[in-house]
Structures are given as structure tokens and as C-alpha cells.
């Protein structure tokens, strides 16, 4: 049986500089990165283009200058709307990079726009990475510490206790198989009972665990996956709105239109036009 896990293991081998940094460029609109989660803190700073990221299914529109933060154990994915999407990605192994920060068990705000301090720090880090002058790693490390300290003082959304953090990790681990199954089978009818059986718990317990971990009911989560897929199909303009609704698993066309309008703020016909 193939692996249904959304977990992505990050390995950062440099103990002196436990940070992975790279530029991500997308030349055609579409998937920027697929749904996954990991224990590391991941930052995406958009240098060029527009798109949308999802953090635990919450949509986060992004453009040049947007900083998106994916905390540890958050399911995230990204889609590019433009033909040239360019971002700087910074991934921290926080236990090694800053034990003080790791011990706080903080959850940073997911999205930051137009903060001149953050913009200046990230562009300075970006320049050091590109120039690679003598001591550039040391200079980058200092600026990264400054960035993390600034985020801690200004952009913490929530602090978890050790127990809350352990429970969060455990619950997400149990749901790996379920979430991947939804991604691969959203076009078919999916019941709560079917998903609960996959992880061998009662339907009642499953619904409670799912909402506790993702912030929404299984049905709402499944429908949001379908709506995102529908948006991409509508942009291609190769199918009618009715055909798209059926293709992504909606059996009731009117329900599809109602949910689409509620989720995106406009009817599906507007994308198709």
C-alpha cells in the first residue's frame, strides 16, 4: 500500500547554521507546493507574483511583500496565480537554532503584510545569501535571530503549554491518513463513518478530533478541498460550471454554487467568464 502520509521530514545537516534557505520559482500558474506538514517553522516571503496559500484550509492571498508563516504541525499548501511566482523560503530547525523560542511553544500569526522592519530584514538576508561575501552565514544568522525576536515581540497569535503542544502533534499524526485520503478521493462521496474506520475510532470521536485539529467539520473540510479544485478547473475554461461541479464531487449543482459564493465571495460563473 502506498504511503498516505502528508508528513514531510526536513533534514538540515548544518549544525552551525540549522536553517534551510532557497528561492522557489514557478513559471506557470498552478501548484506552488502540495499539502504537507512538518515540525519545522517555515517562512515564505513573496518576491514577485500573486497566489494563494492555505494554512489548515484557511485561505491566505499573497502578493509581492507578503510574509506567510507556517508554524510546526500546520497543514499548508500553495497555489500560484501568475506565470512568474518567485519567493524566498526559510525553514528553521527551531530546537537547534533557538531553544529559547522552541521552549515557548508559540504559534505565530499566519500572514504579515507591509511591515517595513520585516521587509528590510528579509531583503538584507536575501542579499547576504546572494552575495556570499566572507562571513555571510554569520551575518545571516544574526539577522535571522533579529527576525525571530521581532516576530516573537509583535506577531505571536497563541502560546501553547507543553501538554497542548504534545496533543496537537499526536492528533495531527493520527489524521495524516485521513487528510491524504481526502486529497486523493475528493471526487467521490466520503462519509464520516468511512474516515473514522480508517483510524479505528468511533464516528463521534472522529468528528470531535477532526474539528479540534483542523478547526472545522469533516464535511466542511472536504467541501473546501473540492472548491479549491473547482477554482483551478474553472480558470482553465475547458469545462462548463456544471461540469466542474460534477468533476470535483458535488452532486447538487445549486449547493455547489451556494458554497462557492460563500467561500470566495463571488459566484463560480465569474471565474469562468
N, C-alpha and C positions, 0 to 999 in steps of 0.2 A: 504493500500500500504506500502511495506517495505521502510525503510529509505535508500535513495540513497546517503547520505552524506559521504564524505571522511573525514569530520572534526572529530578530536579526542580530547575530552575535558580532559585536565590534571588537577587534583586536588591535590595540595600539601598543606597539612594541617598544617605543622610545620612552624609557623611564624618566629620562631627563626632561622630555617635552611630551607629556601624555595628552597630546591634542592632535586630532586629525583635521587637516585643513585642505580644502581643494575647491576649485571652481567647477561649477556644474553648468554646462551649456546645452540648451535644447534648440535644435534648428527647425523643428516643425511643431505646430500646436499639438497638444495631446498629453500623454502621461509624462510627468516630470519625475515622480518616483511612486512606486506601488505601495499599498498599505503595509505597514510593518511597525514594530515597536522594539525597544531595547532599553537597557538600564542607563545608557548614557544621556547626557544633555546635548541637544542638537540645535544649532542656530543656523538659520538661513537668512542671509541679507541679500535682497534683490538689487543687482547692479543695473539690470536692463530688462524691460519687458513687463508683461502683466500675466496674472494667472490666479489660481485659487488653491489654497491649501485646506486640508481638513484635519482637525485635531479632535479625536474622539467623535468624529462625524460633524463637528461644528465647522461651518464654512468660514474661511478667513481670506477675503480678497487681498491680493498682494500686487504691488507695483514697485517701481524704482524707489529705493529708500526704505522699503518695508523690512522690518526685522521680525521674523517669526521664531518663536522659541518652542521647541518640543521637549517637554520635561521627560524624565525617565518614566517608562511604563505607560506612555500615552500612544495610542494607535494614530498614526499620521500618514497622509498621502498628499501628493501634489499634482496639479494639472496646469500646463502652460496654455495660455490663450493666444500667445503671439508666436510668430515664426522664429524670433530670436529671443530666447529667455536665458538670462545669464545671472547666476547667483554665486555668492561666496558661502561655502558651507563650513561650519566649525563644530567639531564634535569633541566634547570633553569627557575624559575618564575622570570623573569628579573625585572619586575616592583617592586617586593618586595626585591629581592636580591641586585640589584644595580640600583637605579633610575637614576643615572648619565649615566650609559650605556644605559638604556632604552630610555632616552631622546635623545640620539644620533641618533636613528633610523638607526643603521648601519647594513650592510649586510656583514657578514664575508665570507672569501674565503671558498669554499666548502670542499677542501681537503688539508691536510698538511702532508708531508712526511719527515721523518728524521730530525726533529728539536730537538736537544738534550735538549733544555730548556723545551719544552713541554713534551717530553718523561719523563724527570726527575720529573716534577711537577705531572703529571698524575700517575706515578708509586708511588710517595710519597703519593698522595691522596688515591690510591688503598690500600697501606699498612696500612694507618691510619684506613680505613674502615674495613679492615680485622682484625687488632689487637684490635681495640676498647678499647684502653687504656683510662685512665681518661683524660677528656678534648679533646677527639678525634674529636668531632664535631667542637669545637673551632679551633683546628689545621687545620681541613679540610677546614673550612670556610676561614681561612687566605690564604691557598694555592689556593683555588678556586678564591679568589679575585685577587691573583697574576697571575693566569692563564688568567682570563678575561682581566686584564690590559695588559698582554703581547700580547694577541690576538688583542686588540684594537690598540696597537702601531705597530704591524707588519703584521696583516692579515685582514685588512678591505678592502673589494672589492668595496664597494659603501656606500655612506651616503644618506639617503632619507630625504626629507622635511616632515613635519607633513602631508601636503596635499597629497604628493606622497604615504606615508605610508597608509593613510586612503583609498585612491583609490585602492591601491594594495589589501588591505584586502576585500574591497567591491567587487572587480571584482572576486577574488578567491571564495568568498562566493557564488556569482551568478553561478559560473561554477561547483560548487560541484556536482549537479545532473548530469550534462553532463559528467564529468570525471568518475564518478562512473558508469554511463550507458555504457560508452566505455569499461571500465574494464569488465563489465558483458556480453557485447554483441559484442565483437570484432570479433567473428567468422562470424557475419552476415554483409551484406552490410549496411553501415551507411552513410547517406548524411548530408551535412551541413544544408540543409533545415530542416531535421528531428531534428537535435540537436538544431537549432535556435528556433524551435517551442516549444521545451521543456522549454525554459526560456522566451518565449514570446517576442522575438525581431526579427528584420529583419535579413535575411541571411548575408547581407553586414555588419551590426553592429556586428553580432555574430562572423564573421571571424576576424574582427578587434579586438574585445575584447579578443578572444581566443589567437590570436598571441601576443597581448600586455601582457597577463597574463602568458603564457607558453613559449613564445619565438619562437613558431613555428605554422605552419598552422594546422587546424584540421586533414587534411589528413595525414600529416607527423606524427603527434602525434599518430593517430590511427595505422598507419603502424609500428611505433616503438613499440607500445604495442604488436602488432602481432609478430614482430620479436623477442621480448624478450620471448614470449610464445613459439615460434618456437624453440628457442635455448634450452629451457628446455626439450621440446619433443625430439629433436634430441639427446640430451645427454642420454636419456633413451634407444635409439637404438631399439625401438619396432616398428617403422614405417619408411617407406622409406621417402626420402626427398620430393618426390612428394606428398605423403600422408600428411606429416606435413604441407606443404604449403597450401593444401586444408583445413586441420583441423583448421588452425588459421585464415582463411578468405581470403587468396589470391586466386583469380580466374585465374590469369595469372602466371604460373609457372616460366616463364622467368623473369617476373618482380620481383617475389619473390627472385630469385637468384641474380639479379642485386642489389636490395635494401639490401639484407643480406650482400653481399660483401662490399657494400658502408658503411654500419653501423658498421660491425665487423672487416672489413679489410681482410676477407678470405671467401671462398665460404662455403655454408651450408654442402657440402659433407665432408669437413674437420672435422666437428663435428661428423658427422655420422660414419665416418670410424673407 
